[in-house]
Amino acid sequence: MTTTFPRRAVGAAAAALLAVAACSGGTTSAPGGSAAATTGAIGCVAGSITASGSTALQPLVDAAGKAYQQACSGATIVVQGGGSGTGLTQVLQGAVQIGDSDVTAGSKLATPDVNSLVDHIVARQGWIMVTNTDVTGVVNLTTQQATDIWTGKTTNWKDVGGPDMPIVLILRPSSSGTRATFRQIVLGGQAEANTGTTLTEDSNGAVTTSVQQTPGATSVIGFAYYVPNKSGLNGLQLDGVDATVDNMTNATYKLQAFGHMYSKGDATGLTQAFLDYMLSPEVQTTLIPSLYYAPAGSQ
Amino acid sequence: MTTPSLAIDGTPIRRSLTLGERIDLPLRVTLAAAGLVVLLVGLLLAFIAWNGLQLFAGSGVPLGQVLSVTWQPDPSLPGVSYGLLPFVAGTLAVMALAAIISTPLSVGLALFMAEVAPRWARSITQPAMEVFVGIPSVVYGWLGLTILVPFLRANLSGLGFSVGFSWFAGALVLSMMILPTITSVALDAFRTVPAELRSASLALGTTRWQTIRHVLVPASLAGVVTGVVLGMMRAAGEALAVQMVIGNTPVIPTSLTRPMTTLTSEITLDMGNTVAGEPWNQALWTMGLVLLLISFTFVVIVRRLSPRASVMR
């Protein structure tokens, strides 16, 4: 295909090279070498697509997009954030080819809209409860303890084995996928407390900063964001289980959810090829653990 | 009105207009620019109003519920309610406190620059003000988050700043941001007071302070108040810096030391995670409409205060 448009092919190749250069400058863990070595296994389709949505899933989609572009010079994959709601809205409107979401389309959209989207589960993502480092002595919370803390029944760390210090909850915005997932899995669907000192921050970065700075603070952040910031935080076990990629993979760690990539109708062309690539062994067994996600596994 | 050019013998010189003169390009270009701006503003208003009213027209949420204090927009929890009062109250509260903190500082600075400062001092304060205007709001927010909030928490927790994120922190950051706006408008107002008034006052034997207090300030009061209102308008619309330091808790602000939230803050927090056409998303548009109405009120106030003053200056 591309040989009939030599100029465009050169342009796309240059763009891909730039993307790879940017990638290798930014992350050392990107498996650029293995992508090049297994080029034969990737179904290359030329073209240009955009994926937008979930910021929790963004690092993974971004890294996979770059690896795919490096292997397939005619393909351009643009990855944007914006939030799960934005991703679902845009894929529904046809503004983008793939909408990334932390939650199922059914929990955000009305039924007729949901039926026009096709779900592709590409990974599992975990979250971890974290506290400020001054909350010493707390390494584990049971589901019941966590529920009491987040619904406002427990307001001091001394009640769960910590120091005598008030608990400061840092919530996500009420529309956040992280908040919905945590509420569903840990809180059993109960609403979070909204006391006079409860804070709301809207991104993994802002939450991390606030937990690190605020004495007695606790929140929930994406596991992929926790690992690089580990030193300034106190990460907690849930029901005695450590948050690790292995425990997410074998499903003993329960604070995890599927990452969804939605297409409008059945995917075609580059969209289908890229979604296939997301489920290829290369992404599932190499890229995903290196970015602290877990493979999609059996669904 | 134009006087025709005359030849030496006094007869008017007749010549046909060139093509360029007949088309009058400058007039058309400027007219098109003005028309486009008016059209854009009109479309923008219509768009925000239409979307902002969908919560009532499309989803049938009663007005009484929107005027309530309960914000529980999540359809997966019981008791869904789209009460916008905490956000409106928060925006007005943080804006008012910012104006209260900033006005004495700004007016004092403007008086200093207009009346008191020697030339060398003016050559420092003027560029300093211009730099102030150019600082991006994210920088104010970042400074607030990394310096002000930890300072309040570490040193004033006895006063109730247990987490630092608070109404007071938001107002303090905003007061710095609107300082240049109020100062520059007030400075203009002081400078446009006719020199004759000053001279007459001083000739009557008043001191400089008496002249400032009894002549200058009354004569330029409308201009100063215009500056304050413009500053409050900027405060109402500011999102990023405030969001970083107020904690974003949707409650009616009751204490200077506790977290609160504003319209702009809630819109930015929920925008990406809600889906267009759902009531939750429509409620965010309604917040945008309310914000626009707050701005409109201020524009009307400014125009009433000084009929000839332009909002744009």
Interface residues (C-beta under 8 A of the other chain):
Chain A: T55 G81 G82 G83 S84 G85 T86 L88 T89 Q93 S107 K108 L109 A110 P166 V168 P173 S174 S175 S176 G177 A180 G189 A191 N194 G196 T197 T198 L199 T200 E201 D202 A206 T209 Q213 T214 P215 A217
Chain B: Q72 P73 D74 S76 L77 L145 V149 P150 R153 S162 V163 G164 F165 Q243 M244 G247 N248 T249 P250 V251 S255 R258 P259 T261 E266 T268 L269 D270 M271 G272 N273 T274 V275 A276 G277 E278 W280 N281
